[in-house]
Amino acid sequence: MKLPIPVVETVKKRHSVRTYEKRPLSPQDRGALLDCMNWLDNPFGVQVKKYITDRQLNVDGEKLGTYGVINGASTFLGISIPDTELAPLAAGYEFENLILYATNMGLGTVWLAATFNRDSFSSAMNIPKDELFPAISPVGYPASKPSLTETLMRSTMKSSKRKEWESLFYQENFITPLTKGMAGAYADPLEMVRLAPSAKNLQPWRIRKAGDVYHFYVVYNPGISKGEEVIKRVDLGIALSHFHQTVMEQGLTGRFEVMPQEDVQLPENTYYVISWFAESST
């Protein structure tokens, strides 16, 4: 379903927050998040379980994952999924929708996916033993000034920098870049894909337009662990959230489908995942 928020505006406004005011969520804000968690869905037919827990950080903050130190937050969101093919896409899609909803409420968040203390959070959130637990996020009120650690991290990770169109989007093959003119009505949905967050800001997605079909791929090196592969596919799910929510906001229609691929030469370490069939407006 379409989020009841201005999607493009919120995508542009969203940024990672690691420094929070040391106060709990108001009952009203916590209730709004819980309501959102209850009605969120995804177009991939996968059940995604959402969690919220309160966890006091120690005085010096708590190191969570590759994003570094989280200061001030005491409430965390999480997700778990079954170990199935499209589940990581559904996880990225729904959790990013929840994060965009929180952003529209004026709350701060940051994806923590690559590494975090899974054992302690799994216990706190009662994650089922047979499910994957790919990500959490603190949620709270952004501090007026980021910590020095956060400022240095954003600079080191180039958090605000994104790849250009010609590195991400292609026409028919992986040689011809897709221009905004070629994309037409899909220029905005693709631009929102470009702005999507990802682990270490690597943007591991690629899109190839063939006729009215947009094929989505993920890029990763062979031999990575299953956990790392899951995170790459969760990242693609985040991009699909931005794409699909913008498509719906702009009144475009279509459907996701996994389909056989024609004989197209793929770049090294590039893997097909899913396609979007754009329906004509005529």
C-alpha positions as CSV (number, residue, x, y, z in Angstrom):
1,M,0.0,0.0,0.0
2,K,1.0,3.6,-0.5
3,L,2.4,5.3,2.6
4,P,0.1,8.1,3.8
5,I,3.0,10.6,3.6
6,P,4.6,12.8,0.8
7,V,7.1,10.1,-0.4
8,V,9.5,12.2,-2.6
9,E,9.7,15.0,-0.1
10,T,10.4,12.5,2.8
11,V,13.0,10.6,0.8
12,K,14.9,13.8,0.2
13,K,14.6,14.8,3.9
14,R,15.6,11.5,5.4
15,H,19.2,11.2,6.7
16,S,21.0,8.9,9.2
17,V,20.8,10.1,12.8
18,R,23.2,8.7,15.4
19,T,22.9,11.4,18.1
20,Y,19.6,11.7,20.0
21,E,18.0,13.8,22.8
22,K,18.1,11.7,26.0
23,R,14.4,11.4,26.3
24,P,11.9,8.6,25.6
25,L,9.4,8.6,22.8
26,S,6.1,10.3,23.7
27,P,3.2,7.9,24.1
28,Q,1.6,9.5,21.0
29,D,4.7,8.9,18.8
30,R,5.2,5.4,20.0
31,G,1.6,4.6,19.4
32,A,1.8,6.0,15.8
33,L,4.8,3.8,15.1
34,L,3.0,0.7,16.5
35,D,0.0,1.5,14.3
36,C,2.3,1.8,11.2
37,M,4.0,-1.5,12.0
38,N,0.7,-3.2,12.1
39,W,-0.5,-2.1,8.7
40,L,2.8,-2.1,6.7
41,D,2.9,-4.6,3.9
42,N,5.1,-5.5,0.8
43,P,4.4,-6.5,-2.8
44,F,6.5,-9.7,-2.5
45,G,4.1,-11.9,-0.5
46,V,6.5,-12.3,2.4
47,Q,5.6,-11.9,6.1
48,V,8.0,-9.4,7.8
49,K,7.8,-9.2,11.5
50,K,8.4,-5.8,13.1
51,Y,9.6,-5.2,16.7
52,I,10.0,-2.2,19.0
53,T,12.0,-2.4,22.3
54,D,13.3,0.0,24.9
55,R,16.9,-0.4,25.8
56,Q,18.9,2.0,27.9
57,L,22.3,2.8,26.6
58,N,25.2,3.2,28.9
59,V,26.7,6.7,29.7
60,D,29.2,6.5,26.9
61,G,26.7,5.3,24.3
62,E,26.6,1.8,22.7
63,K,28.5,0.7,19.7
64,L,26.1,-0.9,17.2
65,G,27.4,-2.1,13.9
66,T,29.6,-0.5,11.3
67,Y,27.8,2.9,11.7
68,G,29.5,3.4,15.0
69,V,28.3,4.9,18.3
70,I,24.7,5.7,18.9
71,N,24.2,8.4,21.5
72,G,21.0,9.1,23.5
73,A,18.6,6.7,21.9
74,S,16.7,4.3,24.2
75,T,14.1,2.9,21.7
76,F,15.0,0.5,18.8
77,L,13.1,-1.0,15.9
78,G,13.9,-4.3,14.4
79,I,12.7,-6.8,11.7
80,S,12.9,-10.6,11.2
81,I,12.1,-12.7,8.1
82,P,11.9,-16.3,7.0
83,D,14.9,-17.7,5.1
84,T,13.3,-17.5,1.7
85,E,14.4,-16.1,-1.7
86,L,12.5,-12.8,-1.7
87,A,12.4,-12.2,2.0
88,P,15.4,-9.9,2.1
89,L,13.6,-7.6,-0.5
90,A,10.5,-7.6,1.7
91,A,12.6,-6.8,4.8
92,G,14.3,-3.8,3.1
93,Y,11.0,-2.6,1.6
94,E,9.0,-2.7,4.8
95,F,11.7,-1.4,7.2
96,E,12.5,1.5,4.9
97,N,8.8,2.3,4.7
98,L,8.7,2.4,8.5
99,I,11.8,4.6,8.6
100,L,10.3,7.0,6.1
101,Y,7.1,7.1,8.1
102,A,9.2,7.9,11.2
103,T,11.0,10.6,9.3
104,N,7.8,12.2,8.3
105,M,6.9,12.3,12.1
106,G,10.1,14.2,12.8
107,L,11.9,11.3,14.3
108,G,15.5,10.3,13.7
109,T,16.6,6.8,12.6
110,V,19.7,5.0,11.1
111,W,19.9,1.6,9.4
112,L,22.2,-0.8,11.4
113,A,22.5,-3.9,9.3
114,A,26.1,-5.1,8.5
115,T,27.1,-5.8,12.1
116,F,25.5,-5.2,15.5
117,N,25.1,-7.3,18.7
118,R,22.5,-9.7,17.3
119,D,22.5,-11.9,20.4
120,S,21.5,-9.2,22.8
121,F,19.0,-7.5,20.5
122,S,17.6,-10.9,19.4
123,S,17.0,-11.7,23.1
124,A,15.4,-8.3,23.8
125,M,13.1,-8.5,20.8
126,N,12.3,-12.2,21.1
127,I,13.4,-12.9,17.5
128,P,12.3,-16.5,16.4
129,K,15.3,-18.8,16.3
130,D,14.5,-20.0,12.8
131,E,14.3,-16.5,11.2
132,L,16.9,-14.1,9.8
133,F,17.4,-10.9,11.8
134,P,19.0,-8.5,9.2
135,A,18.5,-5.0,10.7
136,I,17.7,-2.7,13.6
137,S,17.4,1.1,13.9
138,P,17.3,3.4,16.9
139,V,14.4,5.8,16.8
140,G,14.0,9.0,18.7
141,Y,14.4,12.8,18.6
142,P,17.5,14.1,16.8
143,A,19.9,16.1,19.0
144,S,20.3,19.7,17.9
145,K,24.0,19.0,17.2
146,P,25.6,15.7,16.1
147,S,28.4,14.3,18.2
148,L,32.0,14.6,16.9
149,T,32.0,10.9,16.3
150,E,29.0,11.1,14.1
151,T,30.4,14.1,12.2
152,L,33.6,12.2,11.5
153,M,31.7,9.0,10.5
154,R,29.6,10.9,8.0
155,S,32.7,12.4,6.5
156,T,34.6,9.2,6.3
157,M,31.6,7.2,4.9
158,K,30.6,10.0,2.5
159,S,27.1,9.5,3.7
160,S,25.6,12.2,1.6
161,K,27.3,11.2,-1.6
162,R,25.6,9.0,-4.2
163,K,26.6,7.4,-7.5
164,E,25.5,9.2,-10.7
165,W,22.8,7.9,-13.0
166,E,25.2,6.5,-15.6
167,S,26.6,4.1,-12.9
168,L,23.3,2.7,-11.9
169,F,20.7,2.8,-14.7
170,Y,21.0,1.3,-18.2
171,Q,19.0,1.1,-21.4
172,E,18.6,-2.4,-23.0
173,N,22.1,-3.5,-22.1
174,F,24.8,-2.7,-19.6
175,I,26.7,-0.5,-22.1
176,T,24.2,2.2,-22.8
177,P,23.4,4.5,-19.8
178,L,19.7,5.3,-19.2
179,T,19.1,9.1,-19.3
180,K,16.3,10.8,-17.5
181,G,14.8,11.6,-20.8
182,M,14.7,7.9,-21.7
183,A,13.1,7.1,-18.4
184,G,10.3,9.6,-18.9
185,A,7.6,9.2,-16.2
186,Y,10.0,6.9,-14.3
187,A,12.7,9.5,-13.9
188,D,11.5,10.4,-10.4
189,P,11.1,6.9,-9.1
190,L,14.7,6.1,-10.4
191,E,16.1,9.2,-8.8
192,M,14.6,8.1,-5.5
193,V,16.3,4.8,-6.0
194,R,19.6,6.7,-6.4
195,L,19.0,8.5,-3.1
196,A,18.3,5.3,-1.1
197,P,20.6,4.4,1.8
198,S,22.7,1.2,1.8
199,A,25.2,-0.6,3.9
200,K,28.5,1.4,3.8
201,N,26.7,3.6,1.2
202,L,27.8,1.1,-1.6
203,Q,24.5,1.2,-3.6
204,P,24.7,-2.4,-4.8
205,W,21.7,-2.1,-7.1
206,R,21.6,-1.8,-10.9
207,I,18.5,-1.3,-13.1
208,R,18.2,-2.2,-16.8
209,K,15.2,-0.8,-18.8
210,A,14.1,-3.0,-21.7
211,G,11.0,-1.7,-23.3
212,D,8.4,-1.1,-20.5
213,V,10.2,-3.5,-18.1
214,Y,12.7,-2.4,-15.4
215,H,15.0,-5.3,-14.4
216,F,16.6,-5.0,-11.0
217,Y,20.0,-6.5,-10.2
218,V,22.3,-6.7,-7.2
219,V,26.1,-6.5,-7.2
220,Y,28.4,-8.4,-4.8
221,N,31.6,-10.3,-4.9
222,P,31.4,-14.1,-5.1
223,G,32.3,-16.0,-2.0
224,I,30.8,-13.5,0.5
225,S,29.0,-15.0,3.5
226,K,25.3,-15.7,3.4
227,G,24.8,-12.9,5.9
228,E,26.6,-10.4,3.7
229,E,24.5,-11.5,0.6
230,V,21.3,-11.1,2.6
231,I,22.3,-7.5,3.5
232,K,23.0,-6.7,-0.2
233,R,19.5,-7.9,-1.1
234,V,18.0,-6.0,1.9
235,D,19.7,-2.9,0.4
236,L,17.9,-3.7,-2.9
237,G,14.7,-3.9,-1.0
238,I,15.3,-0.4,0.4
239,A,15.7,0.8,-3.2
240,L,12.5,-1.0,-4.2
241,S,10.7,0.8,-1.4
242,H,11.7,4.2,-2.8
243,F,10.9,3.1,-6.4
244,H,7.5,1.6,-5.7
245,Q,6.3,4.2,-3.3
246,T,7.2,7.0,-5.7
247,V,5.6,5.1,-8.6
248,M,2.3,4.9,-6.6
249,E,2.6,8.6,-5.5
250,Q,2.8,9.6,-9.1
251,G,-0.1,7.5,-10.2
252,L,1.9,5.0,-12.2
253,T,0.9,1.4,-12.3
254,G,2.6,-2.0,-12.8
255,R,3.7,-5.1,-11.0
256,F,6.7,-6.9,-9.7
257,E,7.6,-10.3,-11.2
258,V,10.5,-12.7,-11.3
259,M,11.0,-13.6,-14.9
260,P,13.4,-15.5,-17.2
261,Q,16.1,-13.2,-18.5
262,E,16.9,-12.8,-22.2
263,D,20.5,-13.3,-23.3
264,V,22.1,-10.1,-22.0
265,Q,25.7,-9.9,-21.1
266,L,25.9,-9.1,-17.4
267,P,28.8,-7.2,-15.8
268,E,30.9,-9.2,-13.4
269,N,29.4,-10.0,-10.0
270,T,25.9,-8.8,-11.1
271,Y,22.9,-10.9,-10.4
272,Y,19.3,-10.6,-11.5
273,V,16.7,-10.4,-8.8
274,I,13.3,-9.1,-10.0
275,S,11.5,-7.0,-12.6
276,W,8.9,-4.3,-12.7
277,F,6.4,-4.4,-15.6
278,A,5.2,-0.8,-16.2
279,E,1.6,-0.6,-17.4
280,S,0.7,1.9,-20.1
281,S,-1.4,4.9,-19.0
282,T,-3.2,4.9,-22.4
